[in-house]
Amino acid sequence: MRKAIFQTVLTTIAMFSISIASAQPNINAYGKYDFVPGDTVLFEDHVQDEQSDEIPSKWKIISGRTEVRDKDGEKAIVMIDGWNVQIAPRLKYTKILPERFTIEFDAMTTGTDAAGSGWPLEIVWNGGTGSMTNNLRIAPNGHTALDQQQGEFPTPEDIGEGKWYHVAIAVNETTMKVYLNNVRVLNAQIENGRANSFTFNTVGIATDGLNQRYFKNVRLAAGGVDPYKQITTDGKFVARGIKFDYNKATLKPESMGEINRIMVIMKSHPELKFEIGGHTDNDGDAVYNLKLSQQRADAVKAELLKQGIDASRLTTKGYGVTKPLADNATTEGKANNRRVELTIIK
């Protein structure tokens, strides 16, 4: 009897583990992903340090009701009153956004009514001029548009009801590209214009507790330096696009954009050898952070080896908190300190 019960428990755990794994994006599906985030983090909110059922401290609520809730074992921001909810990041500087910037976040829509609707999430470009007066619209089914410029979208299975998906937006002087998970869904032309900041706006989702929108891991970053130029000039490159699960050494699938870019450099320049350095902020125990940074550097090396880079060209070292780039007293400083850095080995 005990043996049968034990076997049932093991089977249940195995089935649960399989279901969780199948719900997570497959890093192999990102083999042709080309999005790379900006070099300098201007705003970041991974939400995990917030208190549940409280207003998110890093956001200004313009209208409606927004709170932090527990969702799938992590904290997330939820827009509760969906008919007209607007929230804006509390940016340290209110100056105009740079000509080149990126925005990333994870999103989920719950409730079949909401997920199957055309009610969009709108990203409003505050103080926008020219083309940046047009809101970017992302519907729950993935359809995207900037003014009259329409985009393609993944099948509902990719970003369907109750599923987390990753949104990545890259803006430069002439174009705006939008990615949902590993698919580029919009490549819109920007004739002219800049913006001061941005606001999340959602309309049309009912307030019955089922049809809601969730967000987490929001990051705004500026710039976009050519890595080879930086390597040849400075002897090192901060691979800002390589990201990990919170407090883990598991590569996020969207890291493949940066890893693919590194692979192109290494294959085009076979003489280059790199130390992969892992760095953390100062949250938590220093000994633990040192170990975590080493594990993260090793994870990057393992992925590059899997992609065909020779092991003799790569070494790894975890630095933990010992080499900060910015002040750990601010959220943005910590975000800039959490990084993978490639340094030329001579």
N, C-alpha and C positions, 0 to 999 in steps of 0.2 A: 504493500500500500504506500509506504513512505517512498519507495523507489519510483512508483508511478507518479506520485505527487511531485517529486523532485524533477522527473523527466518532463512533466507538464510545465513546471516553472521555467526550466531551461528552454523549452520550445517557445514559450511566451516571450522570454527575454530575447531570444534569437529573432523572432518575428518582429518584435518592437524595434530591435537594432536595424533590421533590414529596412523597415518602413522609414526610420529616421534617415538612414543613409540614402535611400532613394529620393527623399524629399530635398536633399541638399544638392546644389549644383555640382556637376562633374567637372573637375579641373581640365580633363582631357578635351572637353567641348570648347575650351577657350584657346585652342591651338592657333587660331587666326585672329584672335582678339588684338586690336591695335590701339585701344585707348590707353593713354598715359596721363596721370594727373599732373597738375602744376607743381613747381618746385618748392614753393613757400606756402605753408598752411596759414591762412588768414582767419579761419574759424573752423572749429571742430566740436562736435557733440556726439559721443558714443553712448550717452544716456545712462550708462550702467552705474554711475555714481549718484544718480538722482534718487529721490524718495518716491515710492509708489503713491498714487492718488494725490500727488501735488502738482502744481504748475511747473513746467520745466524752466529751470532758472536761467538758461542761456537763450531763451526766446521771449519775445515781446508779443503778447496776444493782442491783436488789433480788433478782432471780432470773434464771436462764438466762444466755445469752451474747449480747452485743450488740457490734458493731464498726462502724467507718466503712469503707465500701467505695466504689470508683468505680462509678458507674452512669450510663450514657448520657451520658458526658462530664462529669459532675459528681459531687461527693461526696454520699453519703447514708448514713443510719444504717440498718443492717440487723439485724433480730431473727433470730438464727441458730437457736438452740434453741427451736423454736416451741411446744413443748408447754406451757410455762409461763414465758414471758419477761415480766418487769416492769421498767420503767425510769421514773424520776421526774426532773423537771428540778431542777437545783440552784438553787433560788430564793434570792435574797438575803435575803428576809424570809419567815419561816414563819408569819406571821400569817394570819388567815382571809382568803380571797379576798373582794374587794369584792362588793357585791350585783349590780353590773353589770360583766361582763367578757366578753372574747371569746378564743377559741383558734382558731388557724389552722395548717394544715400541709398539705404535699403528701404523698401516699401512693401506694404501688404494691404489688400482690400478684403475685408470679411463681409459675408452676407451675399447670397447669390443674386439678390436684386441689384446690389451695388456693383458687384464684380461683372455682371452681365450688361451693365448700362453704359451709356456714353457720357456719363457725368465725369468730367475730367478733374484731375489735379492741374491747377494752373500755377506756373511760376511767373510771377509778375515782376518785371524789371523796374524797380522803383527809380523814379527820376530819369527814366530812359529817354533817349533821343534817337531819331532815325529809325532803323529797323528794330531797335531794342525797345520801342514802345509797344511791340506786339508780344502778347503773352505766349509763353510756350505751354501747350496743352498736351497732357498725357492722360488718355482715357484708361479706365480699369482693364479694358481688353488689349491695351498696348498701343492703340492708334495714337500717333503724335502729329502735331502740326504747329508751325510758326506762321501765323497769318494764313495766307493761301497756300503755303508750301506744305504739302502733306507727306507723311512718311509711311513706310511699311510697318508691319508689326508681327511679333511672334504668334504662334498658335496659342489659344487660351490655356493649353496644358502647361505652357512654359511659365505663365504668370497668372494662373487662374486663381479663383477664390481661395483665400486662406493660405496662399503661398508667398513666401518672401522672394522678392526679386531685386536685383541691383540696378540702379539708375545711374548713368554716368553722362555728364554733359560737358562738352569741350567747346569753348568759344575763342576764336581768334579774330583778327582784323576783318576777315571776309566771310567766315563760315561759322555755323553752329552745328555740331554733330551730337546726336543723342543715341545712347546705347541702352538697351534693356537686356540684362544678363550679358550673353556673349554676342548679341546681334545689334548691329548698327541699324537703327530704325528711322533715322532722319539725318539728312545732310542738306541743311538749308543755307541759302546765301544771305549774307548780311551786307547790304550796300554801304551802310554807314551807321554810326550811332554807338553810344556807350550807355552805361547804367551806373547808378550809385550803389545799389544793393538789390536784394531780391526778397520776395515774400511768397510763402506757400499759401495758396488759396484753393479751397475745395467747396463745391456747391452740389446740392441735390441729393446727398446721402442722408437717409432717414435717421432719426434719433432713437430707434427702438433697441439699441444696444447690440444689434447684430450687424448692421450695415455700417462699418466704420473703416477709417484709414489709419494705418500705423506707419511710423517712421523711426529709423535709428541710424547710427553711424553716418551722420551728416558731416561733410567736409567741403569747405571752400578753399581753393588754393590758387595762387597766382603764378604766372610765368609758364615756361616750357623750354628749358635750355637743351640744346643738342648735346646728348651725352658724350659723343666722341670728341666734340670741341672741348667740353669740360674736362674730359680725361686727359687730352693732350696738353691742355693749359695748366690744370691744377694737379694732375696725377691721380685724381680720384673722382668718383661720381656718386652722388646720393641717389639711390634708386627709390625714389619716393613712391613709385607705383606698386612696390612690393608690400603687401599687407597680410596680416595674420588674424586669425580668430582671436577674440578678446582673451588676453592673458594665456595664450597658447602659442605653440610653434607650428600650427597648422596653416599652410598657405591658403589664402582666399583665392577662389578661381580667377577673380579679376586681376590678380597679380601677373597673369600670363601676358598682359599687354607689355609690361615692363620687362619681363623675362624674355619675351620674344625679341624686344629691342636689343637687349644685351647679347642674345645669341647672334643676331645679325652682325653686331660689332665684332664679336669674337671669331666668327667664321670669316669675316672680311679681313681681319687682322690677326692671323694665326700666331704672330709674335707676342701678342699680349697675354700676360698672366696676371691674375688678380687674387688679392686677399678679399674675402667676403667678410665684412665686419658687421656684427649685430650690436645694436645700441638700444637702450631703453630710457624711459624717463625715471624719475626718482621715487615714484609711487611704490610702496611695498618694501620688502626686505632686500638689501643690496646683494646678499649672497644668492638669493633666489633670482634676482634680475640678471646677475652674471650668468647663471646657468641657463635661464630662458634665452638670453641674447645669443649664447653659443648654440643652443638648439635651433634657433631661428636661422642663424647663419648656415648651419648644417643642412637645414631643410631647403634653403635656396641652392646650395651646392648639389644636393641630391636631385633637384628638379633639372638643373643644367646638365648634369651627367646623364639623366634620362633622355634629355633632348639631343645628346650626342657630343657634348663638350668633353674633351679629354681630362681626366682627373689630375694629370700633372700640371695643368694650367690654373688650378684653383686650390687655395687654402682657406681655412675659416678661423675666425677668432671672435669670441664674445667679449664685449667691453662693458656690458651692463650700463651703469650710470656714469662711468668715469670720464667720458668725452662728450659733454653736452654741447650742442650748437647754439642753444638759446636758454633763456631763463626758465627754470622749472617751476617758477612761482605762478606762471600763467598757463591756462589751458592750451593756448596756441603754442607756447614755448615747449610744453611737454609733447605736443603733437609733432613738432619739428625735431625733437630729440629722439622720438621713436622712429628708427630708420634702419635700413640696410645700406651700407656704404661699400663701394668697390674701389680698392686702391691698387694701383699698378705695382706689381712685384718686379723689381729690376734685377 
